[in-house]
């Protein structure tokens, strides 16, 4: 199983090295987290592809080990849009929040050991609801869902 800290470090390192795009493993978890970053405006696009190129046609022809998600990184005034992406739940200790605690971090108060969200910051939450498995914290607050807070980006 691919852990979310691989995605966080890969994307953050690619931004710091000023790469135009980066390839990460193709998993539902990575696709869910990256789609939240795309909707929040931190990245430009996501495309399925292979190890060598972003090509949806070639994606269907290769095996699972060769499949990748290509992330087009976003820069504004020659500075990366995403400045920090960090893991909140560690592999050794996951942090689960109920709906009232999600509301607390979205409204500027602490919940458990999780700092409140600041302006321009998003938190990714994995819920137990199969329809809304990966949501941003503010979406989870509107849907009144709780779950494990995986990572945050600003």
C-alpha positions in Angstrom: 0.0 0.0 0.0 1.3 3.4 -1.0 1.2 5.8 1.9 0.1 9.5 1.5 3.5 10.9 2.6 5.0 9.7 -0.6 2.6 11.9 -2.5 3.2 14.8 -0.2 6.9 14.7 -0.5 6.9 14.0 -4.3 4.7 17.0 -5.1 6.5 19.3 -2.6 9.9 18.3 -3.9 8.8 18.9 -7.5 7.6 22.4 -6.7 10.8 23.2 -4.9 12.9 21.9 -7.8 10.7 24.0 -10.2 9.6 21.1 -12.3 6.8 21.6 -14.8 5.2 18.2 -14.0 5.7 15.1 -11.8 4.6 11.5 -12.0 3.2 9.7 -9.0 1.8 6.2 -8.5 -1.7 5.6 -9.8 -3.9 4.8 -6.8 -7.4 5.8 -5.7 -5.8 7.6 -2.7 -3.5 9.7 -4.9 -6.2 10.4 -7.4 -8.5 11.6 -4.6 -5.9 13.9 -3.0 -4.8 15.3 -6.3 -8.4 16.0 -7.4 -8.9 18.1 -4.2 -5.7 20.0 -5.0 -6.9 20.6 -8.5 -10.3 21.9 -7.4 -8.5 24.2 -4.9 -6.3 25.6 -7.6 -2.9 24.3 -6.4 -2.2 22.4 -9.5 -3.1 22.9 -13.2 -4.1 19.5 -14.4 -3.9 15.7 -13.7 -3.5 13.2 -16.5 -3.2 9.4 -16.5 -0.2 8.0 -18.2 2.8 5.6 -18.0 6.2 6.0 -16.5 7.6 7.7 -19.6 4.8 10.0 -20.7 1.4 11.4 -19.8 -0.8 9.5 -22.3 -4.3 8.2 -21.5 -4.1 5.8 -24.5 -0.9 4.2 -23.4 -2.3 4.0 -19.8 -4.9 1.5 -20.9 -2.3 -0.8 -22.6 0.2 -1.2 -19.7 0.1 -3.1 -16.5 -0.6 -1.7 -13.1 3.1 -1.4 -12.2 3.6 1.0 -15.1 0.6 3.2 -14.5 1.2 6.8 -13.2 -0.7 10.0 -12.6 1.0 13.0 -14.2 0.5 16.3 -12.3 1.0 19.6 -14.1 2.3 22.0 -11.5 1.1 25.6 -11.2 3.4 28.7 -10.7 2.4 32.3 -10.3 5.0 35.1 -10.9 7.7 32.4 -11.1 6.8 31.2 -7.5 5.1 27.9 -6.8 1.5 28.1 -5.8 1.8 25.2 -3.4 4.3 26.3 -0.7 3.8 23.5 1.8 2.1 20.1 1.8 2.4 18.1 5.1 1.0 14.9 6.5 -1.3 15.3 9.5 -2.1 11.7 10.3 1.1 9.7 10.6 1.3 6.0 9.6 1.8 5.1 13.3 -1.0 7.3 14.6 -4.0 8.3 12.5 -6.1 11.3 13.6 -9.8 10.9 13.2 -12.2 13.8 13.6 -16.0 13.7 14.0 -18.2 16.2 12.2 -18.1 18.7 15.1 -14.3 18.6 15.3 -14.1 19.2 11.5 -16.3 22.3 12.0 -13.9 23.5 14.8 -10.8 23.4 12.6 -12.7 25.1 9.7 -13.9 27.9 12.0 -10.5 28.7 13.4 -10.2 26.6 16.6 -8.1 23.6 17.5 -9.5 20.1 17.6 -7.4 17.4 19.2 -3.9 18.2 18.1 -4.9 19.6 14.8 -4.2 23.3 14.2 -7.0 25.4 12.6 -7.1 26.0 8.9 -5.7 29.4 7.8 -6.7 31.5 4.8 -5.8 29.7 1.5 -5.1 26.4 3.3 -7.0 23.1 2.6 -7.1 19.9 4.6 -7.8 16.5 3.0 -10.2 14.2 4.9 -10.8 10.5 4.2 -14.4 9.6 5.2 -16.1 6.3 5.6 -18.8 7.3 3.2 -18.2 5.5 -0.1 -19.8 8.3 -2.1 -17.6 11.0 -0.6 -14.4 9.0 0.2 -11.9 11.9 -0.3 -13.2 15.4 0.6 -11.7 18.8 1.5 -12.4 19.8 5.2 -14.9 22.6 4.2 -16.8 20.1 2.1 -16.9 17.6 4.9 -18.2 20.4 7.2 -21.1 21.1 4.8 -21.9 17.5 4.4 -21.5 16.9 8.1 -19.0 14.1 7.7 -16.1 13.2 9.9 -13.1 11.0 9.1 -9.3 10.8 9.1 -7.5 14.0 8.4 -4.7 12.9 6.0 -2.8 16.0 4.9 -3.0 19.8 4.6 -1.7 22.1 1.8 -1.1 25.8 1.6 
